[in-house]
């Protein structure tokens, strides 16, 4: 046993140790609690929209993506809170961190798919946009899956005395590439949405359409900002700051995607749309005049509507449920799928 310290002696603690203690005892816990509160606040404030827009609709791929995007962050956040606030063995830290990492990846992929599908709908299912998104999905996601697997295979956590708080002791530089690829995907989505807004907004006087593009671009901007900060921390920050903004980015991604989709799927919003809120119709860049539109409903009812339109204007409020079946010089026929 060493000699006792003389009275009045000062203990020198390295600065990096003080920074690590400050991060693990204050910065990370406060950040998690703040964004966990935001997640629950958003859930309760949008519960009415969820009941109207999700549970009253038949099961579909979009509905599954929306449910995953809305509820999976609660699992991510709860397990991350356990990592930060509870004591674990080194093995438990490794297992929990691996599960959280995979859940965040799956949830982020679901959010990105929702944004891609929305952008593809804005572009009228343009085949070049579809090919671009397929290239992003099949080119980037296998790389991300491999890097996440490598990251979760390493045990980068240790605890003092075998049990304690989960503290990373290695650099997680492999996660830089997945987040960089995510930023590339989000930037492409922002550019495509901006281009379509520039083409469409001057021709539309609808407040609904203007709000759609304004909110969409604003939400994308928020996501890009936190993605940039997260990537900066992963690439250049201290080891213990590498995972600081991983969960906040996931929560912001989920919350903003949910709000965009609730706005699009809200039946009250659909009823309030003005006649200029129309689905894009392509006529190879030429102006078109449609004297009559025959719409067959989901239950067989048929209605006819007469008006003139120009190419790239919106047709009616049916959105992606409206499908062209035939066309002629003076009329076009459509059928309306079930909601």
N, C-alpha and C positions, 0 to 999 in steps of 0.2 A: 504494500500500500504506500503510495507516494506521500511525501511530506505535505502537511497542510499549507495552504496559501497564506502568506503574511497578511495581516490585517490592512485593509485599504488597497490591496492589489487589484488591478483591473484585468479582466479576462478579455483577450482579443478574439473576436469571432470574425472569421473571414466574411467579406462582403457578399460573396456568392451564396454563402449559407444563410445570411440574413435575408437576401433577396428571395431565396427559395422558401424560407419560413413565411415571409410576408405574402408570397403568392399562395402557398398551400393553406394558410390559416385565414386569409382575408380576401384576396383578389378572386380566386377560383370559387370559394363558397358563395360570396356575394353575387358573383356573376350567375352562377347556377340558380340560386334562389330567385334572382330577378327575372331571368328568362323562363324559369319554371312557373312563376306567377303569371307572366305574360301568356304562357301557353294555356293555363287554366282560365284566365280572363277571356281570352279569345274564344275558348270552347263555350263558356257560358253565354257570352254575348252573341254568339252565332248559332246557338242551339235551335232557335226557331227557324232559321234559314236551313239548317240541316234537316229538320223534320219535313220541310216543304220540298226541298230540292233533292234529297237522297232517298229517304225511306218510302216516299210515295211513288218511286219509280221502279220498273222491273230491273232485275239484275243484268248487268252488262260489264264490259271491260272497263269503261270509263267509271262506272260506279265502284268497281273493285279498287281501281287506282285511287279514287277519291277517299274511300274508306281507309286504305293503307296510309295515304298521305295525312289523313286527319288523326288517326289513332296511334300509329306506330311511334310518333315522337313522345308519347306518354311513357312507353316502355323504355325508350332511349334515356329520357330525362330521369326516370325513377332509378334505373340501374346506375347512371352516372352519379346521382346523388348518393347512392350507396357506396360507390367507390370513394367519394370525397369525404363523407361524414361518418362512415362506419369503419371499424377495424377488420382487417382480413389478413390471412396468410398470403405469402407471396404467390402461391398457386391460385388461390381464390382471386387475387388481383388480376392475374394473367387471364383466367377464364372469363371473368366479368368484363374486362377491357376488350377481349376478343369478341364477345357477344355484342357489346355496345357498338363496336366498330362495324360489324356486319349489319346490324340493324340500321345504323346511320347510313351506310352505303345503300341498302335496299330502299330506305325511305327517300334518300336523295334521288335515286334512280326513278322512283315513282313520281316525285315532284317534277323531275326533268321531262318525263314522258308526258305528263299533263300539259306542261308548257309547250312541248313540241306539237302535241295534238291540237292545242288551241291555235298555235301559229299556223299549222297546216290547214286548219279550217278557215282562218282569215285569208289564206292564199288559195282558197277554193280547191284544195287538194292538188295543187300544182305539182306535176310529176318531177320537176327539177328540185323543188323544195323537198318533196318526199325522198328523192334519191340522196339529197344532202343529209337529211336526218338519218336515213338508213346507214349512210357512210359514218356518221357520227356514232350511232349506236353500235354497229358491228365493228367499227374501227377502234373506238375508245373504250367501250365497256370491258372487252376481254383483257385489255391492258390494266384497267382499274381493278378488275377481279383478281388478277395475278398479284398485283402490288399489295392489295389489301390482305390477300392470303399470306404473302411474305411477312407483312407487318404483324399480323396476328399470330404467326408461328413463333415469333421471337418473344422471349420472356424479358420484358424491359422494366419489370417492377420488382422492387425488394422492400422489405419492411425490417425495421430494427427489432432484433430479438426474435425474429420469426413471425411476429404478428404486430399489426399497426396500420397506419395509413398507407394507401397505395401511392407510391412516389416513383415516377419514371426516372431511370438513371441512364438511358441511352437516347441518342438522337433518332427521331422518327422521320428521317428525310425522305423515305419512300412515299409518304403521304403527300409530298409536294406535287408529284406528277398527277395523281387523280384530281386534286383540287385545281391544278392548272388546266387540265382538260375540261373540268366542269366550267371554269371561267370562259374557255373557248366556246363551249356550247351555249352558255348564257349570252355571250357577246353576239353570236350569230343570231340567236332568237331576238335580241334587242334590235339588231340591224334590220332583220326581216320585218319585224313589227313596225319599225320607224318608216321603212320604205312604203309599206302598205298604208300606213296612216297618212303619209305625204300624198299618196295617190288618191285616197278615198275621202279624206276630211274636206278638201275644198268643194267636193261635189255633194256633200251631205250637210243638211241643216238640222240634223237630229241631235238633241241633247244627249240621248242615250248612246249614240255612236261616239260622240266626242268624249263622254265619260268612260266608255269602254277602252278607247285608246289611251286616254290620259291616265287612268288608273293602271292599265297594263304597263305602260312605259314607266310610270312612277314606281311600281312594284319591282319591275326588273332593275331599275336603278338602285333601289335599296338592296336587292339581293346581290348585285354586282359589287356594291360598296363593301358589304360584310364579307363577300367572297375574297375581295382584294386584301382586306385586312387579315383575314384568316390565312391566306397564302403567304402574306408577308411575315406573319408570326412563325409559320411552319418553316419558311426558308431562311429567315435571318434572326429570329428571336432566340432567347435562351432555351435550354432543353426543357425546363419546367413550364415554359409558356407555349410549347408546341401545340398542345391540345386545348388551349384557353378558349378559342372561338369556334371549335368544332361543333359543339352542341348548340351554341347560339345561332350559328349559321343554319343548322338543320331546323331549328324551331322557326326562324324567320322565313325560311324557304316554305315550310309547311303552312304557316299562318297566311302568308301572302297568296300562295296558290289556292288555298281554300277560299279566301275572300274573292278572288277573281272568278272562280267557278261558281260560287254562290250567286254572285251578281249575274252571271250569264244564265244560270239555270232557274233563277227566281221566276215563278209563273206570274207574279204581280208585275214584275218588270216587263215580261213579255207582253202582257196586256196593255201596258202603258206605252209601248213602242209606237212611234209615229209611222206613217206610211213610207217615209224615206228610209226606215230601218229595214233593209232588204238584203237578201242573200246574194253574193256576187254571182253574176252570170257571165260566162265567157263566150264571146262570139269572134274569136281570133282577132281581137283588137278593133272590130268594126262596130259602129253604132247600130242598135237594133230597135225596132218598134214592134212590141207585142200587143196586138189588139185584144186578145183574149187568152186567159190562162185557165185551164181546166184542172182542178185539184180534186183528187179522189182521196177521201179520208180513210183513216185506219179501219173504220167499220163499214166502208163501202159507200158512204155518202159522197156526192159530187157537187162541187160548187164551181162557178165560173166568175172570174174577176177580170175586168177590163181596165187597162191603163197603158201608158207608154213608158218605156224605160230606155236608158242608155247603157252601153256596156260599162261594167265595173260599178254600177249602182246596185243597191240591194233590192230584192224582189218582194219579200214580205217577212213576217216575223217568224216563219216556221224554222228558220235556221237549217241545221244539218238534217232535219227530218224531212225536208222537201227534196224530192228526187225527180229528175226529168225522165219521162218515158218516151215522148215523141215530140217532134217539132215540125213546123211547116213555115211557109212564108208569112202566114198571118196568125198562127196560134202555136202554143206550146202546151203540152199536157204533162202533168206532174202527179205523183201520188204522195200522200202524207203518211209516213210511218207512224207507228204507235209511239207515244212519248216514253 
